[in-house]
Amino acid sequence: MKKFLALLLALIMVLSLSAVAFAAEGEEAVDPDSIEDNMTAADGVYKVAFVTDVGQLKDKSFNEGTWNGVKCYAAAHELSYKYYQPANGAEATDDDRIKAMQDAVDGGAEIIVCAGFLQEAALTATAIANPDVNFVFIDGWALADADGNPLENVAAVSYQEEQSGYFAGYAVVKEGYTQLGFCGGGGGTNPACCRYGYGFVQGAAAAAEEMETEVAINYSWAYGANFQASPELQTMVNGWYENNTEIVFSCGGSIFDSITAAASANDGAVIGVDVDQSLQSDTVVTSAMKDLKGSTEWAIGKFYDGEWDEVGGVGTVLGVNDGYVGIPTATWQLTNYSVEDYEKLVEAMKAGDVVVDATVLQGGDIVDVYADSDYVHINYVE
């Protein structure tokens, strides 16, 4: 697959200047926060729309990263834009999602970006009902009608999160962390979070075996089903830190707030997710990232550049070979693990010398995979 870097616009992901670049060298950085979230179109028509996943728009992670891509593309091309949040928040139904999407259509949207795998049924119904409107399904897959015909007005974009998770797990163990934790969102039903988590364990295991050291991992989906911060989650993670956990991978939107609060109270460390979360908390050592902003801009650009036939009706999977996953070397708090070592690992993965299993596994299954390992010991917390 052709590298997409050459197609990116003159905008880059803030704070993501790393060895795995998320933008072409020499491009001018634009802070998405400098672009207003709520713009007013003089004619009341909003041509580029975003329908959020569960959780907050400004979740410092998945929703926000995708929204940054929407508004940055629109602002750069002088297009009107608007976001729509399905009613009932974390309890949103397919009917709530359909209404948000149809509101975007009725508001004049030419292209609508829908974030999150939970959008599948609503997006299928809305795309069938509105064949002249194009949709981007972030963290999704190719959709079809009841007869199995591809929905050519839907472009699906997904990521090799397992690679990004691997980079993070490998890096922190090489750094010297041996007591790890993973907290995932979606209750173990979110494929992206599952890939992040299993990749994280694989990377940690590979580093532990190379170093001939033992690593313990608390692994849990508890209290993260709705991707929301909660006292219960904070209490659980606080207990982990009190019992010698050193670093926790926060993999689920706003659960980040509970995990960083627990880390701050215990002098612990955190791994962020989706975007570089280092500015959100000084507990963040590194982040397992996918370029939500850049890939969203790329997908919208396919529509406005007249190249929709390349992406419509199919699923595009972006990974290390495309420059869309990685960890941020410019902001990480790692001193023992070097940028040079990271770059070597990136090249080895690109070459196929390091292959990460992308199977969607929950915690219990991962326990079984490593049941006989001399180096990795997983405690699955239900």
Protein Blocks (a to p, Z undefined) as FASTA:
>chain_A
ZZfklmpccbddehiacfbdcbdehiacddfklpcfbdcdfklpafbdcdddedjfklop
mmmmmmmmmmmmmmmnopacdddddehijmocfklmmmmmmmmmmnopabdcdedjklmm
mmmmmmmmmmmbccddehiacdddfkopacfkbccddddfklmmmmmmmmmmmnopabdc
dddehklpamklmmmmmmmmmmmmmmmmmnopacdddddfehklnopacfklmmmmmmmm
mnopabdcddehjlmmmmmmmmmmnopacddehiacklmpckbmbdcdddfklmmmmmmm
mmmnopmmmmgopacdddfknopaccdfklmccfkbcfklmmmmmmmmmnopaccdfbdc
dfklmmmmmmmpckbccdddZZ
